[in-house]
Amino acid sequence: MADEDKDSKTEAPTAKKQADAAEKGNTPFSREVPIFATVLATFIYLTFYLPDGISRVSESLRDIFEQPDQWKIETGPDAMSLFVHLGWVSAVLLTPAMLLFMIFGVVASISQNLPTPVLERIRPQLSRLSPAKGFARIFSLPGLIEFGKSLFKILIVGVIMFFVLKSEYFNAIDAMFSDPQTFFERTMTIMRKIVLVVLFATAVVAIADFFWSRHHWFTELKMTRHEVKEENKQAQGDPFVKGRQRSLMRDRARRRMIANVERATLVIANPTHYAVALRYVREENDAPVVLAKGQDLIALKIREIAEKNGIPVFEDPPLARSMFAQVSIDSVIPSVFYKAVAELIHRVYAADARNKRVR
């Protein structure tokens, strides 16, 4: 079943899937990049700082041994003073190394992913204590790859140490019987050679592991087509629900529009197919406003409400069809209809005037 699930995951992970994984702390991270950064920091320290640092330490120790009268150890404070001096000398030698390791390690980690607090990683989980889960992680593909990388590094370092020490064997023996300063310089040369080759080997491993970690992360996040569809539904909304919401909105708008027909001044209709309700009050707008429009059943409903409320209904099929196609609800009519509608409004006002005189 697990193989079938992996085979069905053929779609690239969406941006949301990648963001959700990052929030849970699941980000691509190569452990070999910080190791390469540490080896690089070691090489820089050995090449640019350690020779001068060792020289300063040697001078301090030579002063102590050559002029012991300046460092009498007769009381506790005298011994403490000597220890503080030696500690300071050692700190000056080792502090740059610590700073280099720290800076290069932080940069190597930040360059891959920005640090983010993830509570999920520190949440207690019984699966982490399960021996079966542990063996599964060790003998899984990522575990075997980690083992292969470690074995490769051990072999490379071992081979490098063998050939370097073999080539420098006699020089090292000669250095043991030469001046101490010469011995130190020869030792530093050997160490730099070893670190340089190790640096090259770790660089190769780090580059390969960097791209492998991202490829593996991307592969693990792949999705099935069903998962992609479900995520799109969640992001955009269920089509059925959205359709239902649109239907409800249309119903509300239709009821509101029908309710506005009672405020109309006149209705223009194509006997049964189209109806447009207009309102014109000089104090409100400069031109008639469309309160409602509809066809078929809605048109009949508009006519019915108009007749119940004594609103004049004018049957003009060409005008009704044209206005239905071109006018928008709650907006004034286009200027092309001014003349035709003005004549109808004039007839409405004239009829109202006659009714008032009769009364």
N, C-alpha and C positions, 0 to 999 in steps of 0.2 A: 504493500500500500504506500509506503514511504517513497519507493522508487516511482510509482505511478504519479504521486503528487508532484515529485520533482520534474517528471517528464511533462506534466500538464502545465507547469509554470513556464510558459514560453513568452510572456509579455514583460517588457521592461518595467521596472518599478516606477510608479508615478512620483511626482514631486512630494505629494502628501505622504506617501509610504516612506520615502527617504527622510522627510522631516520628522515623522512619528518615530522612526528608528533612532534618529539622532537624539530626540528628547529622552529616549530610554537608555541612552549611552551606547547604542549600537552604531558605532562609526568605524570606518576603515582605519586601522592603525598598524603600522609596521614596527615591530620591536627591534628590528635590525637597524633602523635609522638612528635611534638614540645610541646604540652600541657603536655605530660608525662615528657618530659625533664625539663619543668618549675617546675613541682611538685617535681621532683627529686632534682633539684637545691634548691628548698625551704627546703626540708628535710635535705639536706646536710648543708645548712646555719643554720637552727634551731639547728641541732645536734652538729656541730663542731665549729661554729663561734659565734652565737648569745649570748650564755651564757657569754663568755669572753668579748664580745663587750658590753653587757649590764652592766657588772661589771665595765668596764672602764668608761662608761657614768655615772654610779651611783657615782663613785669616783669623777668625774669632777663636777657633780652637788652638791655633798656633800661639796666639797671644796668651791663652790660658796656660798652655804647657811650657812655653818659653819664659813666662814671667809669673810664676806661681805665687810670688810674694804679693802680687796685687790682688790675689784672690785667696786670702787666708780663710780657712774654715775652722774657726775656733769656737764660734757660738752658733746658735740656731739662726739668727738673722743673717750671718755670713753665708751659711748654706742656702738659705732661702734666696739671698741675693744672687748667688751663682745659678741656682735653678731658674730664677726669673730671667737671667741673662740668656741662658741656654734655651729656655722656652721661647723667648723673643726671637732669637736667631733662627730656631726651627720654624716658628710661625711665619717669619719673613720668607723662608724657603718654600713652605708648603701652602701658604694662603693663595698665591697665584694659581696653583694647580687646582685647589678646591673651587676657586672662582671660575676657572676655565671649564671644569667639569660641570658645574652648576649652570653656567650660561649656555654652554653648547647643548646640554641635556634639555633645558627648557625650550631653547629655540627649535631643537629637533622635534619636540612634542607639539609645540604650537604651530609649527609649519605644516603639520599634518591635519590637525583639527584644533579649533579654539577650545580652551577648557570651559566646560559647563558643569555645574553641580547636578548630579543625577542621584536622587535618593533611591532609585530602583536598585542600584548596585550594592548599597549597604543594607538593603532590606533582607532580614533573615529568610533563608529558603532551605527547606529540608532536602531538596534535591542536591544541594551542594555537599551534603554530608553522606549522600548515597554512594557506596562503593561501586555499584553497577554504573551509575552515571559517570563516576570518575574514570572507570575503565573505558567506557564508551568515548569519553572525551580524549583519553590518551591514545586509543587505537583508531580514532576517526581520521579522516583525510587531513584536517588541519594539524592534528597531533603528529601524524607521520611526517608531514612537511616540516614541522618544528624540529622533529628528531633528525630529519635529513639535513636541515640547516646547521644544527649543532654538530652533527658528525662531520659535515663538510668543513666547518671552522676548526674543529679539533685536528682533522687531518692536515689542513692547510698550515696551521700553526706548527704542528709537529714536524712536517716536512721542512718548513722554513727554518725552524730551530736547528734541525739536523744539518742542513746544508750550510747555514751561516756559521754555526759553531764548528763544523768540520773544516770550513775554509779558514776560520780564524783560530783554529786550535793552537797552532804553534806560535802565532802572534800573541795569544793570550798567555801562553806559558812564558814567553819572553818578557811580557809586560809585568808579570809577577815579580821578576827580579830586576826591574828597571825603576826609575824614579816614580814615586807615587803619583805625581802630576801626569806623567806619561801614561801610567796605568789607567788613570781616570779617563783621559782623553780617548784611549783605545777602547775602553769599556763603553763610553758614550757612543763611539762610532758603531760598535757592534749593536748596541741597543737601538740606535736610529735606523740601522738597516732592517732589523727585525720588525720594528714598529712600522716602517714604511711599507714593507711587503704585507704585513697584517692589515695595514690601512687600505691597501689596494684590494686585498681579498674581501674585507668587510664592505668596501664600497660596492663591489660586484654583488655581494649577497644582499646589501641594503637596497640597491636599485631593483633587483629582481623581486625582493620581498615587498617593496613599496607597491609595485604594479600588481603583484599577485594578491596582496591584501585587498586592494580596491576591486580587482576582478572577482575575488571570492565573495566580498561583501555585496557587490552588485548582483552576483548570481544567487546568493542566498535570499535576496529581497525580491527576486522575480515573482510575478503574480500570474495567476490563471486569468483567462478571459472573463470568467464569472466574477472574480474579485475586482477586476477593473470595472466591469459594469456596475457592480454594487457600490464601488467607491464613487463612480460618476453619479449614481442615483443619490447618494448621500450628499455629494457636493452641489448638485443641481436640483435636488428634490425628486421625489418619486413622480413620474409622469402622470400616474393616475390621480395622485393627490393634487398635483399642480393643475390638472385638468378640472378636477372637482372645484378647486379654489377659483379658477377662472370662471367656471359655470356659475358659482355663487355670486361672484362679483358682477357678472352680466345680469343675473336675476335682480340683484339689488339696484343696479343702474337702470334696469328696465322699469322696476316698480317706482323708482324715484322719478323717472321720466314720465310715466303714466300719471303720477300724482300731480305733475306740473301742468298737465293739460288743462286743468280747471282754471289756471291763470291766463290761458291763451286769449288773444283778441279775435283770431280767426283760424280756421283749418282749411288747407288746400288739399283736395283729395282727387284721386283717380278712383272712381266709385268704390271699388272693393280691394284694389291691389296696393295703393300707396296713399299715405296721409302725412301731412307736415303741419304741425301746430306752431303758429307764430304769435308773438306778443309784441305790441307796439304801444308804448306810452311815452309821450314827448318828454316828460320830465325824467325818464329813466335812460333812454338811449336815443341816439340820432337816427338809428335805423332799426327795423324789426329784428327781434332775436328769435332764434329757433329754440323752442322749448322741448319739442318731441318730434320724432319721425319714426315711421315703421311701414312694413308692408304685410299684406295678407292679414293674419289674425291680429297682429298689433295695430295695423291700420284700422281694422274694424273696431278695435277697442278704443282707439283715439276718437273715432267718429261717434261711438256710443257715448263716451264721456262728454264730448262737445255738445251733443244733442241734449243730454240730460241737464247740462248747465247753461243751455241757451246760447252757446257759442256758434256763430255763423260758420257753416261748412260750404265751401265753394268747390264745385266739381270742375276741374280744369286738368284733364289727363296729361297733356304735354308739359304744363307748368309743374304739376305734381311729380312727374317722373324726373324732370330736370333738377328740381330742387332736392329731391330725395338723393340723387346721385352726387350733388355738388355741395350741399350745405352740411355743416357740422352742428351737433347739439350744443346749446349754450353759447353760440356765437352769432354775430349779426350776419344777415344774408349778404351774398356777393352783390356788387353794384349792378351786375347784369340783370338782376331780378327787380331792381328798384321800381321801374315803371309799371311792370305787371302787378306787383304787390301793392304799389301805391294806389292803383285804381280800385283794388279790392278793399283796401283800408278805407278809401273814400266812400265806397258803398256802405261799409259797416258804420262809419260815422254818420252818413246821411240817413241810414235806417234808424240809428239811435236818436237822431234829431227829430225824425218824423214821429217816433214813438213818444218822445217827450212832449211834442206839440199836441198829440192826441190825448195824452193824459191831462 
